[in-house]
Amino acid sequence: MPRMIYDYTKSELESVSVDPNRFKRKLKKAVNSLLPYEIDLLQNWLSYFTINKPHLKDCLSEFESNKKGVC
């Protein structure tokens, strides 16, 4: 059974996507609270979600550096 935290995280990230700083903070929290396979799912979702949002591209590099620190 999938954890609801993953879906909640996606909705939170969508709601703060207009502000890169808030998006980055929520993303850091997500990396700390999700399971490793959920982080992989989130990474795939983020690459799709940020295609038309160039202001969030820097957050993806932050996500990669945080992800390596978690595993």
C-alpha positions as CSV (number, residue, x, y, z in Angstrom):
1,M,0.0,0.0,0.0
2,P,1.5,3.3,-1.0
3,R,2.2,5.9,1.7
4,M,0.0,9.0,1.6
5,I,3.0,11.2,2.4
6,Y,4.3,10.9,-1.2
7,D,1.0,12.2,-2.6
8,Y,0.9,14.9,0.0
9,T,4.4,15.9,-0.9
10,K,3.6,16.3,-4.5
11,S,0.6,18.5,-3.7
12,E,2.6,20.6,-1.4
13,L,5.3,21.1,-4.1
14,E,2.7,22.0,-6.6
15,S,1.2,24.6,-4.3
16,V,4.5,26.4,-3.6
17,S,5.9,26.1,-7.1
18,V,5.6,29.8,-7.8
19,D,8.2,30.6,-5.1
20,P,11.5,28.8,-5.7
21,N,12.7,29.4,-2.1
22,R,9.6,27.8,-0.6
23,F,9.8,25.0,-3.2
24,K,13.4,24.3,-2.2
25,R,12.5,24.1,1.5
26,K,9.6,21.7,0.9
27,L,11.9,19.6,-1.3
28,K,14.5,19.3,1.4
29,K,11.8,18.2,3.9
30,A,10.5,15.7,1.4
31,V,14.0,14.1,1.0
32,N,14.2,13.7,4.7
33,S,10.7,12.1,5.1
34,L,10.3,9.9,2.1
35,L,11.5,6.4,1.6
36,P,14.3,5.7,-0.9
37,Y,12.0,4.3,-3.6
38,E,9.6,7.3,-3.1
39,I,12.5,9.7,-3.6
40,D,13.2,8.0,-6.9
41,L,9.5,8.4,-7.8
42,L,9.6,12.0,-6.8
43,Q,12.7,12.6,-8.9
44,N,10.9,11.3,-12.0
45,W,7.9,13.4,-11.2
46,L,10.1,16.5,-10.7
47,S,11.8,16.1,-14.0
48,Y,8.4,16.1,-15.7
49,F,6.9,18.8,-13.5
50,T,9.7,21.3,-14.0
51,I,9.9,21.1,-17.8
52,N,7.9,24.3,-18.3
53,K,9.2,25.9,-15.1
54,P,12.7,27.2,-15.6
55,H,12.7,29.0,-12.3
56,L,12.7,25.7,-10.5
57,K,15.6,24.1,-12.4
58,D,18.1,25.1,-9.8
59,C,16.0,23.3,-7.2
60,L,16.7,20.0,-9.1
61,S,20.4,20.3,-8.6
62,E,19.7,20.9,-4.9
63,F,17.6,17.8,-4.8
64,E,20.4,15.7,-6.3
65,S,22.9,16.8,-3.7
66,N,20.5,16.2,-0.9
67,K,19.5,12.8,-2.3
68,K,23.1,11.6,-2.2
69,G,23.4,12.7,1.4
70,V,20.4,10.7,2.4
71,C,21.3,7.3,0.9
